[in-house]
Structures are given as structure tokens and as C-alpha cells.
Amino acid sequence: MRNFIPLELKKMRNKSTLIISLLFLIIILIPWIQTAKSIDVLDDEGTIHSGIGGWKILRERTVEGTMTLDYLLKMKQNYEHSVDKPYIEGTVDTDRKLGKRLTFPHDALNWELNFPYIKYRTLDNSLNLKDKQLANYYVDWKGSFTEYLSTEQNLFPYTDKQIEIISQKMQKVHTPFIFKYDSGWEYLKIGLLNTIYLFFMFLAFILCEGFSKNSSKGIDKVILSTKESRGKLLSYKLGSACVFSTIAYFVYIAIVLLFITAVYTLHGWDSSVQIGTTTFYSINQLQEGLLYILMGYFSTLVVTHLILFLSVVFKRGKMVLALSLIYFYLVNTYQMGRGALIEKVMIFMPQNFINNLLGIEKLYFVGNTVFPYVFVALFLGIVYILLSRIAISIWMRRYYLQ
């Protein structure tokens, strides 16, 4: 029995697994490629460029720096004389006639600078703030969250006391921020959220027969003959499935990172996470990116256990596969929210454990202690894994092939 895990992994290494892997690799890359191609930018001469090459132009046109007052005043002056301003403010509408929606190099910067001064927090990528507003930017930014959280549709409704606690934490955010071209890191988060359900579907194809009867990957009668063999079977089956899922996940991440490096680059790893994420954690894009990658792996382990639980319950790979595919599709279709009941329960889905992990719109309170959604996801995931293991263990006691 000690060689059981290598033997289980050997069962998975077959022609069928290779074909499914290549097919899902293509399917997963399609949305990444479509997103990368759907960009329209201006060069320094005001000429519109479309397609993947636009990211290089965007990177070269980005004026990076620490967001001190001198830098902000410089950016305001640059905006006044930029080729972007007529398009942003609508005095030139060539982009509309061509059906374009232009992306500008300092969109994220300008959105963040306008944040304390725009009612209802609508995105504004112009830069027409007064010098006094720029001078007081960090004071105004830190002081804007009481009003923001009172009107924002937060995932968890906050009391006035809780809003005060969050606002106090926002006062402690380290400033000044660092702004750099960091599209690679932003699209890492967006891309993982939009494609991880496809990766989970791939796992369902491979693992759905883990405890199936009448399958080369499933269970034979001899190994169920004693209580000891059943216990070891459970341990080795779960172990081999987790090993396979681990290898598959990090191959998936490696391919994603290679694509991001080739198209967007991993430049801007040390820029402030506040440019794009409203959070009280003073971390950079690299640290946030690693958090999302690790939570993606954690979600993978949770999903692996849930697929195996379905396998031991139904004993039929095709049924488990069908249920898994429907589930992953539905969770991808309905987003977390405070509207319909199905939106409210999305918070409990492992597929969403990489969704806005640190944002102040998704905080949870225990007394006066505040937890970002990443801690909620970790707690839920651990509970799911433990319950799955207990349920599989109980079910295995009465598992029969007939």
C-alpha cells in the first residue's frame, strides 16, 4: 500500500488526461488573449493603436513616481498638455466614431486622485483638481471613508460604529503612495477570477472517478475487504488527488505568469496596492499578487475535496462530472452581492475565495475586531475540507460496489 499514491498518479497520467489538459489550456488562454487584444491607446502623437502592442505603448507613456505634492503638480501640468485630455473630456470624439473606448496611461492614478472629491464615487479619469486639493489629497483621502461606507453597497452591512473603526484604520495607511505601470498585476487578479472556474472544470474531468465503481481510476473489490484497507484507501486517494491538483494548479499559474510577462510584464511590483484596491493594508502589488495565488491554491484544495466527496457519494464519474460542471458554471454566472438570495450565498463558494480579498467593501466584524474577506475565505475553506474528510470517512464505511 505504500506505493499507492504513485500508482494513483500513474492512473491519471494517460492519453485522456493529456488531451483534456491541452484542450483546457487552450480554453483557459482564450479569455486571456481576448482581454489582452481588446485595448485601444494613444501614442504621444495622438495616433490610435489597437491590440496587444498597445500595452507596450501604455507602459512607455506612463510617468511613474512617488505621489508627493511635487509629483502630483507635475502630473496635473502634464495632463493639461497631453494628447489624452481632449479624448478624456470629450472635446474630440474620434474614439466614439470608431467604436473605441480608449485606455489611458494614468487612468488608475487619476481615478484615485479624484476619489475623495467625486460624489457617489463615479470613476473620473480627468485631472482638473485645484492645487489646494492636491496639497491636501492624503488628508482628504483618509477622511473620505466615513461618507463612502455610509453610501456604498457593502457586502456586509456596517453599523455606524463599524464604519468608524474602518475609517480609523484607513487613517493609518502609509503615504505617500507609489504609482507605476502595473497592469500585469491587476490582470493577474482579474484573470484568475475569470478563469479559475475553467481550471476547476478541468479538475472535475480528472478527479470525478476517484471513488467511482466500474472505472480504472476508481475502486476495486479487493481493496475494500478490510477496515484497514478502507482507511488507507481514503488517505491515499485524498493524498494522490491533492498532489495532482497541486501540480496542475502551479502549472496553470506558471502558464498564466508567462502570458502576463510576455504581454503586460510584471513591472510595477512595488507600486502601492491602494492604486486599484481600497484597503487599509499598506502592501505592494507583489505581496497582493502572491496572496491571490496562494488563495487560488487553497481554493483548489477545497474544490478537490468537494469533488471527491461527490465521487464517494454517487460512485458514478459522469454524474459527478455533470454536477460539478453545472455548479462551477452557476457560481461563475452569479456574482456576490446583497440582492437575490443566490447572490448572497456566493460568499460561501470556494470559487470566490479569490474575489476582492482585502477590500473594505467586504469586511466582517466579530465584536470590534475586523477581518477582511481573505480570513472569511480561509475559515470557510478549512471547514469545508474538514467536513469533506469526515463525510468521506463516514461514507466509506458503507461503501459497496454492488
Salt bridges, closest charged atoms under 4 A:
GLU8 OE2 - LYS11 NZ 2.98
GLU8 OE1 - LYS237 NZ 3.00
ASP40 OD1 - LYS100 NZ 3.58
ASP43 OD2 - HIS49 NE2 2.82
ASP44 OD1 - ARG61 NE 3.03
GLU64 OE2 - HIS267 NE2 2.59
GLU80 OE1 - LYS85 NZ 2.83
ASP84 OD1 - ARG61 NH1 3.01
ASP131 OD1 - LYS76 NZ 3.00
GLU147 OE1 - ARG121 NH2 2.79
GLU186 OE2 - LYS189 NZ 3.53
GLU228 OE2 - LYS232 NZ 3.16
ASP270 OD2 - LYS180 NZ 2.94
GLU288 OE1 - LYS189 NZ 2.85
